[in-house]
Amino acid sequence: MVKIKIRLLKMINKHEREIKQIIEIGKSGICGIDSLHYFLPIFPELTGNEIVCFNFSFLGLSLDDIEYLVKGMHYIELEYRKRTGIEFGFGSPSKTNSLIYRISKIDIEKAKELQEWIANNGGNYYIEKKEK
């Protein structure tokens, strides 16, 4: 049990900077090309090993931070779609849906709100885009 906790804390510390950057993208609503290249180092290729394809721990994050983490991930995916023309974005490696599922275990209303937000903001592989 102690080894698992230590590994989890190392993972959180290892990706803390990236998580904070994704949260900032979520707050600003902007993912530029520099951020896209940072999170997808061999852009436009996806290997599934990129940080945006990881499952993150919510340990130490407020519900607001978790919301902005999901939105930031979605903005990165939207920028990827825009730059590549690949309509389904990251496809099945997209983590927004699994993050929302995990949020539903904490706050079902927040999870529904984020699903609706993604649907209204281009959708993704798992959440169908709403036509405006």
MDAnalysis code that builds the backbone (N, CA, C; Angstrom):
import MDAnalysis as mda
import numpy as np

u = mda.Universe.empty(396, n_residues=132, atom_resindex=np.repeat(np.arange(132), 3), trajectory=True)
u.add_TopologyAttr("name", ["N", "CA", "C"] * 132)
u.add_TopologyAttr("resid", np.arange(1, 133))
u.add_TopologyAttr("resname", ["MET", "VAL", "LYS", "ILE", "LYS", "ILE", "ARG", "LEU", "LEU", "LYS", "MET", "ILE", "ASN", "LYS", "HIS", "GLU", "ARG", "GLU", "ILE", "LYS", "GLN", "ILE", "ILE", "GLU", "ILE", "GLY", "LYS", "SER", "GLY", "ILE", "CYS", "GLY", "ILE", "ASP", "SER", "LEU", "HIS", "TYR", "PHE", "LEU", "PRO", "ILE", "PHE", "PRO", "GLU", "LEU", "THR", "GLY", "ASN", "GLU", "ILE", "VAL", "CYS", "PHE", "ASN", "PHE", "SER", "PHE", "LEU", "GLY", "LEU", "SER", "LEU", "ASP", "ASP", "ILE", "GLU", "TYR", "LEU", "VAL", "LYS", "GLY", "MET", "HIS", "TYR", "ILE", "GLU", "LEU", "GLU", "TYR", "ARG", "LYS", "ARG", "THR", "GLY", "ILE", "GLU", "PHE", "GLY", "PHE", "GLY", "SER", "PRO", "SER", "LYS", "THR", "ASN", "SER", "LEU", "ILE", "TYR", "ARG", "ILE", "SER", "LYS", "ILE", "ASP", "ILE", "GLU", "LYS", "ALA", "LYS", "GLU", "LEU", "GLN", "GLU", "TRP", "ILE", "ALA", "ASN", "ASN", "GLY", "GLY", "ASN", "TYR", "TYR", "ILE", "GLU", "LYS", "LYS", "GLU", "LYS"])
u.atoms.positions = np.array([
    [0.821, -1.195, 0.000],
    [0.000, 0.000, 0.000],
    [0.866, 1.260, 0.000],
    [1.910, 1.279, 0.797],
    [2.803, 2.434, 0.875],
    [3.500, 2.643, -0.464],
    [3.944, 1.563, -1.113],
    [4.609, 1.674, -2.414],
    [3.687, 2.294, -3.453],
    [2.416, 1.913, -3.434],
    [1.449, 2.475, -4.384],
    [1.294, 3.967, -4.147],
    [1.167, 4.383, -2.892],
    [1.023, 5.806, -2.576],
    [2.258, 6.591, -3.008],
    [3.431, 6.046, -2.783],
    [4.669, 6.724, -3.180],
    [4.725, 6.858, -4.688],
    [4.383, 5.796, -5.430],
    [4.383, 5.860, -6.897],
    [3.390, 6.898, -7.389],
    [2.201, 6.951, -6.768],
    [1.184, 7.920, -7.151],
    [1.686, 9.338, -6.910],
    [2.293, 9.580, -5.761],
    [2.824, 10.910, -5.468],
    [3.934, 11.289, -6.433],
    [4.793, 10.335, -6.802],
    [5.840, 10.625, -7.786],
    [5.224, 10.990, -9.130],
    [4.168, 10.270, -9.544],
    [3.513, 10.568, -10.806],
    [2.912, 11.965, -10.769],
    [2.272, 12.310, -9.651],
    [1.667, 13.634, -9.531],
    [2.749, 14.707, -9.605],
    [3.828, 14.542, -8.847],
    [4.914, 15.517, -8.873],
    [5.558, 15.580, -10.249],
    [5.710, 14.436, -10.907],
    [6.341, 14.384, -12.230],
    [5.550, 15.206, -13.246],
    [4.217, 15.179, -13.152],
    [3.389, 15.858, -14.142],
    [2.694, 17.105, -13.607],
    [3.106, 17.559, -12.440],
    [2.453, 18.710, -11.824],
    [2.527, 19.944, -12.725],
    [3.692, 20.178, -13.310],
    [3.857, 21.347, -14.189],
    [2.914, 21.267, -15.394],
    [2.830, 20.083, -16.006],
    [1.973, 19.908, -17.174],
    [0.501, 20.050, -16.798],
    [0.137, 19.490, -15.646],
    [-1.250, 19.606, -15.198],
    [-1.607, 21.069, -14.990],
    [-0.719, 21.827, -14.371],
    [-0.962, 23.261, -14.169],
    [-1.097, 23.989, -15.507],
    [-0.271, 23.622, -16.489],
    [-0.357, 24.255, -17.815],
    [-1.691, 23.936, -18.487],
    [-2.143, 22.692, -18.370],
    [-3.424, 22.312, -18.964],
    [-4.557, 23.068, -18.279],
    [-4.485, 23.209, -16.969],
    [-5.498, 23.976, -16.233],
    [-5.510, 25.423, -16.712],
    [-4.344, 26.017, -16.926],
    [-4.276, 27.402, -17.422],
    [-4.874, 27.527, -18.817],
    [-4.648, 26.537, -19.666],
    [-5.272, 26.534, -20.997],
    [-6.792, 26.484, -20.835],
    [-7.265, 25.654, -19.906],
    [-8.702, 25.568, -19.644],
    [-9.287, 26.883, -19.162],
    [-8.545, 27.595, -18.336],
    [-9.011, 28.889, -17.821],
    [-9.023, 29.949, -18.915],
    [-7.981, 29.956, -19.756],
    [-7.866, 30.988, -20.787],
    [-8.719, 30.694, -22.013],
    [-8.990, 29.421, -22.249],
    [-9.744, 29.047, -23.447],
    [-8.913, 29.092, -24.704],
    [-7.585, 29.120, -24.548],
    [-6.696, 29.245, -25.711],
    [-5.597, 28.198, -25.643],
    [-5.443, 27.468, -26.727],
    [-4.302, 26.566, -26.888],
    [-3.624, 26.959, -28.193],
    [-2.473, 27.571, -28.077],
    [-1.736, 27.980, -29.265],
    [-0.862, 26.857, -29.792],
    [-0.215, 27.115, -30.892],
    [0.627, 26.113, -31.541],
    [1.798, 25.699, -30.651],
    [2.357, 26.639, -29.871],
    [3.468, 26.282, -28.980],
    [3.023, 25.271, -27.930],
    [1.846, 25.497, -27.347],
    [1.316, 24.545, -26.367],
    [1.024, 23.206, -27.026],
    [0.491, 23.251, -28.230],
    [0.194, 22.014, -28.939],
    [1.463, 21.195, -29.144],
    [2.539, 21.848, -29.564],
    [3.813, 21.148, -29.763],
    [4.404, 20.659, -28.436],
    [4.175, 21.399, -27.373],
    [4.672, 20.968, -26.068],
    [4.000, 19.660, -25.640],
    [2.688, 19.609, -25.782],
    [1.950, 18.430, -25.340],
    [1.975, 17.286, -26.359],
    [2.261, 17.609, -27.599],
    [2.367, 16.590, -28.654],
    [3.728, 16.756, -29.335],
    [4.782, 16.245, -28.720],
    [6.151, 16.520, -29.186],
    [6.447, 16.111, -30.622],
    [5.773, 15.093, -31.147],
    [6.030, 14.713, -32.543],
    [4.816, 15.040, -33.412],
    [4.171, 16.163, -33.078],
    [3.019, 16.646, -33.835],
    [3.324, 16.585, -35.327],
    [2.426, 16.112, -36.162],
    [1.029, 15.762, -35.909],
    [0.794, 14.294, -35.524],
    [1.863, 13.542, -35.333],
    [1.717, 12.129, -34.976],
    [1.268, 11.980, -33.526],
    [0.456, 10.966, -33.279],
    [0.045, 10.592, -31.930],
    [0.524, 9.176, -31.669],
    [1.176, 8.970, -30.539],
    [1.638, 7.627, -30.194],
    [0.805, 7.013, -29.068],
    [0.047, 7.856, -28.359],
    [-0.705, 7.395, -27.195],
    [0.099, 7.525, -25.912],
    [1.372, 7.924, -26.036],
    [2.233, 8.110, -24.860],
    [2.333, 9.574, -24.446],
    [1.634, 10.447, -25.130],
    [1.675, 11.866, -24.798],
    [0.944, 12.124, -23.482],
    [1.336, 13.184, -22.819],
    [0.722, 13.520, -21.526],
    [-0.783, 13.687, -21.638],
    [-1.273, 14.166, -22.774],
    [-2.718, 14.358, -22.934],
    [-3.461, 13.033, -23.078],
    [-2.747, 11.944, -23.157],
    [-3.372, 10.611, -23.227],
    [-3.299, 9.883, -21.888],
    [-2.749, 10.539, -20.866],
    [-2.614, 9.919, -19.547],
    [-3.875, 10.121, -18.722],
    [-4.107, 9.238, -17.773],
    [-5.106, 9.461, -16.733],
    [-4.403, 10.180, -15.593],
    [-5.002, 11.235, -15.119],
    [-4.403, 12.030, -14.057],
    [-5.060, 11.716, -12.729],
    [-4.299, 11.869, -11.665],
    [-4.861, 11.793, -10.323],
    [-5.467, 13.150, -10.001],
    [-6.588, 13.123, -9.291],
    [-7.225, 14.359, -8.855],
    [-6.700, 14.811, -7.502],
    [-5.774, 14.062, -6.931],
    [-5.248, 14.345, -5.608],
    [-4.708, 15.774, -5.548],
    [-5.229, 16.556, -4.629],
    [-4.748, 17.926, -4.444],
    [-5.392, 18.942, -5.369],
    [-6.292, 18.513, -6.251],
    [-6.945, 19.456, -7.153],
    [-8.345, 19.779, -6.640],
    [-8.707, 21.051, -6.730],
    [-10.069, 21.444, -6.382],
    [-10.998, 21.032, -7.517],
    [-12.297, 21.046, -7.262],
    [-13.255, 20.726, -8.313],
    [-13.147, 21.724, -9.458],
    [-12.880, 22.995, -9.148],
    [-12.679, 23.999, -10.205],
    [-11.460, 23.655, -11.059],
    [-10.358, 23.250, -10.404],
    [-9.164, 22.860, -11.149],
    [-9.443, 21.656, -12.050],
    [-10.202, 20.698, -11.541],
    [-10.539, 19.515, -12.326],
    [-11.368, 19.918, -13.542],
    [-12.302, 20.841, -13.346],
    [-13.103, 21.349, -14.466],
    [-12.199, 21.978, -15.524],
    [-11.264, 22.816, -15.090],
    [-10.372, 23.469, -16.046],
    [-9.385, 22.489, -16.673],
    [-9.053, 21.430, -15.970],
    [-8.214, 20.374, -16.544],
    [-8.943, 19.726, -17.718],
    [-10.209, 19.403, -17.541],
    [-11.009, 18.809, -18.620],
    [-11.129, 19.783, -19.782],
    [-11.428, 21.035, -19.481],
    [-11.575, 22.030, -20.547],
    [-10.247, 22.252, -21.266],
    [-9.161, 22.306, -20.514],
    [-7.845, 22.464, -21.134],
    [-7.518, 21.305, -22.059],
    [-7.804, 20.089, -21.618],
    [-7.587, 18.916, -22.465],
    [-8.407, 19.041, -23.751],
    [-9.641, 19.521, -23.612],
    [-10.506, 19.657, -24.790],
    [-9.976, 20.741, -25.733],
    [-9.512, 21.863, -25.186],
    [-8.953, 22.912, -26.047],
    [-7.715, 22.411, -26.800],
    [-6.898, 21.604, -26.154],
    [-5.728, 21.029, -26.832],
    [-6.197, 20.130, -27.973],
    [-7.204, 19.319, -27.696],
    [-7.727, 18.434, -28.737],
    [-8.356, 19.225, -29.881],
    [-9.074, 20.303, -29.564],
    [-9.661, 21.144, -30.611],
    [-8.580, 21.766, -31.495],
    [-7.503, 22.219, -30.866],
    [-6.400, 22.805, -31.646],
    [-5.765, 21.747, -32.541],
    [-5.612, 20.540, -32.027],
    [-5.091, 19.429, -32.828],
    [-6.004, 19.178, -34.030],
    [-7.309, 19.152, -33.807],
    [-8.259, 18.944, -34.905],
    [-8.159, 20.055, -35.936],
    [-8.063, 21.279, -35.454],
    [-7.978, 22.434, -36.356],
    [-6.725, 22.355, -37.229],
    [-5.602, 22.018, -36.618],
    [-4.317, 22.012, -37.337],
    [-4.140, 20.816, -38.259],
    [-4.785, 19.692, -37.929],
    [-4.591, 18.473, -38.723],
    [-5.758, 18.169, -39.647],
    [-6.928, 18.721, -39.345],
    [-8.119, 18.393, -40.127],
    [-8.697, 17.031, -39.769],
    [-8.166, 16.401, -38.725],
    [-8.676, 15.097, -38.277],
    [-9.871, 15.357, -37.363],
    [-11.062, 15.126, -37.892],
    [-12.287, 15.514, -37.202],
    [-12.504, 14.798, -35.872],
    [-12.073, 13.553, -35.743],
    [-12.327, 12.848, -34.487],
    [-11.248, 13.126, -33.441],
    [-10.337, 14.050, -33.724],
    [-9.352, 14.476, -32.739],
    [-8.413, 13.366, -32.329],
    [-8.271, 13.168, -31.024],
    [-7.366, 12.142, -30.509],
    [-7.973, 10.752, -30.624],
    [-9.255, 10.672, -30.968],
    [-9.912, 9.375, -31.057],
    [-10.022, 8.722, -29.691],
    [-9.895, 7.415, -29.665],
    [-10.090, 6.690, -28.404],
    [-9.077, 7.032, -27.319],
    [-7.847, 7.515, -27.634],
    [-6.961, 7.926, -26.537],
    [-7.395, 9.215, -25.818],
    [-8.421, 9.908, -26.353],
    [-8.914, 11.124, -25.711],
    [-9.307, 10.824, -24.266],
    [-8.820, 11.620, -23.339],
    [-9.054, 11.358, -21.915],
    [-10.178, 12.185, -21.306],
    [-10.755, 13.116, -22.050],
    [-11.789, 13.949, -21.447],
    [-12.965, 13.113, -20.950],
    [-13.370, 12.116, -21.706],
    [-14.513, 11.306, -21.295],
    [-14.225, 10.521, -20.016],
    [-13.027, 9.934, -19.915],
    [-12.711, 9.179, -18.696],
    [-12.557, 10.115, -17.495],
    [-12.050, 11.333, -17.728],
    [-11.971, 12.307, -16.642],
    [-13.369, 12.708, -16.171],
    [-14.267, 12.906, -17.122],
    [-15.650, 13.266, -16.763],
    [-16.318, 12.117, -16.010],
    [-16.056, 10.897, -16.434],
    [-16.611, 9.746, -15.725],
    [-16.135, 9.742, -14.266],
    [-14.862, 10.011, -14.068],
    [-14.323, 10.050, -12.705],
    [-14.917, 11.211, -11.911],
    [-15.169, 12.340, -12.569],
    [-15.811, 13.477, -11.903],
    [-17.221, 13.091, -11.460],
    [-17.907, 12.283, -12.265],
    [-19.278, 11.889, -11.921],
    [-19.341, 11.148, -10.593],
    [-18.238, 10.532, -10.190],
    [-18.193, 9.841, -8.900],
    [-18.101, 10.831, -7.739],
    [-17.681, 12.064, -8.054],
    [-17.544, 13.114, -7.043],
    [-18.748, 14.050, -7.078],
    [-19.129, 14.470, -8.302],
    [-20.192, 15.461, -8.479],
    [-20.871, 15.211, -9.826],
    [-21.993, 14.513, -9.804],
    [-22.696, 14.132, -11.034],
    [-23.153, 15.348, -11.831],
    [-23.573, 16.410, -11.155],
    [-24.033, 17.611, -11.869],
    [-22.882, 18.285, -12.617],
    [-21.706, 18.332, -11.989],
    [-20.537, 18.912, -12.655],
    [-20.168, 18.076, -13.883],
    [-20.271, 16.755, -13.764],
    [-19.970, 15.867, -14.891],
    [-20.932, 16.125, -16.055],
    [-22.210, 16.256, -15.750],
    [-23.207, 16.537, -16.800],
    [-22.940, 17.894, -17.452],
    [-22.590, 18.867, -16.621],
    [-22.288, 20.214, -17.119],
    [-21.099, 20.173, -18.089],
    [-20.062, 19.399, -17.742],
    [-18.889, 19.305, -18.613],
    [-19.190, 18.538, -19.897],
    [-20.011, 17.506, -19.820],
    [-20.419, 16.802, -21.043],
    [-21.155, 17.752, -21.975],
    [-22.045, 18.530, -21.410],
    [-22.805, 19.512, -22.189],
    [-21.856, 20.560, -22.791],
    [-20.900, 21.014, -21.990],
    [-19.944, 22.014, -22.469],
    [-19.146, 21.465, -23.658],
    [-18.669, 20.239, -23.555],
    [-17.909, 19.637, -24.659],
    [-18.795, 19.477, -25.890],
    [-20.028, 19.030, -25.702],
    [-20.957, 18.883, -26.832],
    [-21.183, 20.217, -27.528],
    [-21.262, 21.297, -26.752],
    [-21.474, 22.634, -27.313],
    [-20.196, 23.267, -27.856],
    [-19.059, 22.641, -27.578],
    [-17.770, 23.186, -28.015],
    [-17.021, 22.183, -28.891],
    [-17.709, 21.644, -29.863],
    [-17.064, 20.816, -30.880],
    [-17.157, 19.318, -30.681],
    [-17.555, 18.878, -29.481],
    [-17.636, 17.446, -29.233],
    [-16.281, 16.767, -29.325],
    [-16.288, 15.453, -29.216],
    [-15.073, 14.666, -29.401],
    [-15.451, 13.246, -29.789],
    [-14.512, 12.353, -29.743],
    [-14.732, 10.974, -30.149],
    [-15.860, 10.318, -29.361],
    [-16.035, 10.701, -28.100],
    [-17.020, 10.081, -27.222],
    [-18.292, 10.901, -27.033],
    [-18.182, 12.200, -27.131],
    [-19.325, 13.092, -26.863],
    [-19.684, 13.816, -28.153],
    [-20.888, 13.528, -28.628],
    [-21.325, 14.058, -29.913],
    [-21.482, 15.584, -29.868],
    [-21.000, 16.210, -30.924],
    [-21.103, 17.657, -31.083],
    [-22.563, 18.047, -31.252],
    [-22.968, 19.120, -30.559],
    [-24.323, 19.661, -30.733],
    [-24.293, 20.698, -31.841],
    [-25.232, 20.585, -32.713],
    [-25.345, 21.587, -33.780],
    [-25.997, 22.833, -33.205],
    [-25.434, 23.974, -33.564],
    [-25.960, 25.253, -33.024],
    [-26.995, 25.843, -33.925],
])
